Amino acid sequence: MDLRHNELASLASDSARASAPDRNSKAEGARRQSGEEPRSIEVDEDMAWQRRTWTIQRVGWFAMGAVVLTALSGVFGYGPVSWRHTSDPAGLVRVEYERFQRQGSEFTLRVDIAPEAITGDTVPLRVNGGFLEAVEVKGIVPGPQEARSAGSDVEYVVPVAQAGQPATIRFALKLRETGSHTAEIGLVGREPARFTQFVYP
C-alpha cells in the first residue's frame, strides 16, 4: 500500500512540473496579445542639448580665466600693463605713471628732472589745470615753496638739493573723476611731457 501511495505522489509531482511551463507560456502569450511589451529601464538623453551645455561651460571657464589674467596684467590697474613712463621732447622731464586707475584710489606720480635742467636751488614745474581738476593733490615731496596760477594751469616752484644734480618730485594724488584724463607736466617755458590715464568707476 505504501508503494502505491509513493507512485501516486510521484505522478502528481511530475504533472505539476509539466503544467508550470504551460501556465507561464499562457501568461506570456496573454501579455503579447494585450499589446504589453516587456519592461526595461530607459534613460532619455538629449545629446544635442548636452553638447550645447558643455560648450557654454567651456566658454564660461575661458571667459573667467581671461578676466583673471587681464586683472593680473594690470588692465584694471596696479599691474605691468598699466605701468608706463613718458618724457618731454627735450628729455629733461620723465614721468612715471599708471595708465589705468580706479575712482577714489590713491597713487604716486613720479617726476624725474634731468641735471641740466636744474640751474639753481629750485625748479619750476607746470601742471595742466584739466588734470588737476580730475585729481585731489594729497601731497608733494619735496614740498613746493610756491604754487601760482598760470592761466588754467598751476606752476609749482619746488626746491632741489643741489644745482646740476638730478631731482625727483613725487605727487601723491587721489582720483576724483572717471573717464579719460590727459596730463601735461613740464618745465615752465618748455614743451611738457604728456600722458593719458583712464579711470574706472
C-alpha positions as CSV (number, residue, x, y, z in Angstrom):
1,M,0.0,0.0,0.0
2,D,2.9,2.3,0.7
3,L,4.3,1.5,-2.7
4,R,1.1,2.5,-4.4
5,H,1.0,5.7,-2.4
6,N,4.5,6.7,-3.4
7,E,3.8,6.0,-7.1
8,L,0.7,8.3,-7.0
9,A,2.7,11.1,-5.3
10,S,5.5,10.9,-7.9
11,L,2.9,11.1,-10.7
12,A,1.3,14.2,-9.2
13,S,4.7,16.0,-8.8
14,D,5.6,15.2,-12.4
15,S,2.2,16.5,-13.6
16,A,2.7,19.8,-11.6
17,R,6.1,20.4,-13.1
18,A,4.9,19.7,-16.6
19,S,1.9,22.1,-16.2
20,A,4.0,25.0,-14.8
21,P,5.7,26.0,-18.2
22,D,2.3,25.8,-19.8
23,R,1.0,28.4,-17.3
24,N,4.0,30.6,-17.8
25,S,3.6,30.4,-21.6
26,K,-0.1,31.2,-21.3
27,A,0.7,34.3,-19.2
28,E,3.4,35.5,-21.6
29,G,1.1,34.9,-24.6
30,A,-1.7,36.9,-22.8
31,R,0.6,39.8,-22.4
32,R,1.7,39.8,-26.0
33,Q,-2.0,39.6,-27.1
34,S,-2.9,42.6,-25.0
35,G,0.0,44.7,-26.6
36,E,2.2,44.9,-23.5
37,E,5.9,44.9,-24.0
38,P,8.4,43.6,-21.6
39,R,9.5,46.3,-19.2
40,S,13.1,47.7,-19.5
41,I,14.9,50.6,-17.8
42,E,15.3,53.5,-20.3
43,V,17.1,56.9,-19.7
44,D,16.1,59.7,-22.0
45,E,19.2,61.6,-23.4
46,D,19.2,64.7,-25.5
47,M,22.8,64.7,-26.7
48,A,22.4,67.9,-28.7
49,W,21.3,69.8,-25.6
50,Q,24.1,68.2,-23.6
51,R,26.8,69.3,-26.1
52,R,25.4,72.9,-26.0
53,T,25.7,72.8,-22.3
54,W,29.3,71.6,-22.4
55,T,30.1,74.3,-24.9
56,I,28.6,77.0,-22.8
57,Q,30.5,75.8,-19.7
58,R,33.8,75.8,-21.6
59,V,33.1,79.4,-22.9
60,G,32.3,80.4,-19.3
61,W,35.6,78.9,-18.0
62,F,37.6,80.6,-20.7
63,A,35.9,84.0,-20.0
64,M,36.6,83.7,-16.3
65,G,40.2,82.8,-16.9
66,A,40.6,85.7,-19.3
67,V,39.2,88.2,-16.7
68,V,41.6,86.9,-14.0
69,L,44.6,87.1,-16.3
70,T,43.5,90.6,-17.5
71,A,43.2,91.8,-14.0
72,L,46.6,90.4,-13.0
73,S,48.2,92.0,-16.0
74,G,47.1,95.5,-14.9
75,V,44.4,96.4,-17.4
76,F,42.2,97.3,-14.4
77,G,45.1,99.0,-12.6
78,Y,48.1,98.0,-10.5
79,G,50.0,95.7,-12.9
80,P,52.8,95.6,-15.5
81,V,50.5,96.5,-18.4
82,S,49.4,99.7,-16.5
83,W,52.9,101.0,-15.6
84,R,54.2,103.5,-18.1
85,H,56.6,106.4,-18.4
86,T,56.9,109.3,-20.8
87,S,59.2,112.2,-21.3
88,D,59.1,115.7,-22.7
89,P,60.6,116.3,-26.2
90,A,63.8,117.6,-24.8
91,G,64.2,114.7,-22.5
92,L,64.5,116.9,-19.4
93,V,61.4,115.6,-17.6
94,R,60.5,112.0,-17.2
95,V,57.2,111.0,-15.7
96,E,56.3,107.5,-14.3
97,Y,52.5,106.8,-14.0
98,E,49.8,104.1,-14.3
99,R,47.6,104.5,-17.3
100,F,44.7,102.5,-15.6
101,Q,43.3,103.6,-12.3
102,R,40.1,103.4,-10.3
103,Q,38.0,106.3,-9.0
104,G,38.9,107.1,-5.4
105,S,42.2,105.3,-5.5
106,E,45.4,107.0,-4.4
107,F,48.6,106.8,-6.4
108,T,52.0,108.4,-6.7
109,L,53.2,110.3,-9.8
110,R,57.0,110.3,-10.0
111,V,58.6,113.2,-11.9
112,D,62.4,113.0,-12.6
113,I,64.2,116.2,-13.6
114,A,67.5,115.9,-15.6
115,P,70.6,117.6,-14.1
116,E,71.0,120.0,-17.0
117,A,67.5,121.4,-16.3
118,I,68.5,122.5,-12.7
119,T,70.5,125.7,-12.6
120,G,69.5,127.0,-9.1
121,D,68.1,125.8,-5.8
122,T,64.5,125.5,-7.2
123,V,62.9,124.1,-10.3
124,P,59.6,125.5,-11.7
125,L,57.2,122.7,-12.7
126,R,54.0,123.3,-14.6
127,V,50.9,121.0,-14.5
128,N,47.8,121.5,-16.6
129,G,44.6,122.5,-14.9
130,G,42.4,119.9,-16.6
131,F,44.3,117.1,-14.9
132,L,44.3,118.9,-11.6
133,E,40.5,119.1,-11.7
134,A,40.3,115.3,-12.1
135,V,42.5,114.6,-9.1
136,E,43.0,115.7,-5.5
137,V,46.6,116.6,-4.6
138,K,47.2,114.9,-1.2
139,G,50.9,116.0,-1.0
140,I,54.0,116.9,-2.9
141,V,57.5,115.8,-1.9
142,P,59.6,117.9,-1.6
143,G,57.0,120.4,-0.7
144,P,56.9,123.4,-3.1
145,Q,58.0,126.8,-2.0
146,E,55.2,128.4,-4.0
147,A,52.2,127.4,-6.1
148,R,50.9,130.0,-8.5
149,S,48.2,130.2,-11.1
150,A,49.3,130.4,-14.8
151,G,46.0,130.7,-16.7
152,S,44.2,127.4,-16.3
153,D,47.4,125.7,-15.2
154,V,49.4,125.7,-11.9
155,E,53.1,126.3,-11.6
156,Y,54.9,124.7,-8.6
157,V,58.3,126.1,-7.5
158,V,60.0,123.0,-6.0
159,P,63.3,123.2,-4.0
160,V,66.2,120.9,-5.0
161,A,69.2,119.7,-3.1
162,Q,71.9,121.0,-5.4
163,A,72.2,122.6,-8.8
164,G,73.4,120.4,-11.6
165,Q,72.2,117.3,-9.9
166,P,69.1,115.2,-10.8
167,A,66.0,115.7,-8.8
168,T,62.8,113.7,-8.1
169,I,59.4,115.1,-7.3
170,R,56.6,112.9,-6.1
171,F,52.9,113.9,-6.3
172,A,50.5,111.9,-4.0
173,L,47.2,112.1,-5.8
174,K,43.6,110.8,-5.4
175,L,41.4,110.3,-8.4
176,R,38.1,112.0,-8.2
177,E,36.6,111.7,-11.7
178,T,36.1,108.7,-14.0
179,G,36.9,108.5,-17.7
180,S,40.0,109.5,-19.7
181,H,42.2,112.3,-18.4
182,T,45.2,113.8,-20.2
183,A,48.1,115.2,-18.1
184,E,50.7,117.7,-19.1
185,I,53.7,118.1,-16.8
186,G,56.9,120.0,-17.8
187,L,59.3,122.8,-17.1
188,V,58.0,126.4,-17.3
189,G,58.6,127.7,-20.8
190,R,59.2,124.3,-22.4
191,E,57.1,121.7,-24.1
192,P,55.7,119.4,-21.4
193,A,55.5,115.6,-21.1
194,R,52.1,114.3,-21.9
195,F,50.2,111.1,-20.9
196,T,46.7,109.8,-20.6
197,Q,45.1,107.9,-17.7
198,F,41.8,106.0,-17.8
199,V,39.9,105.9,-14.6
200,Y,37.3,103.1,-13.9
201,P,34.3,103.7,-11.7
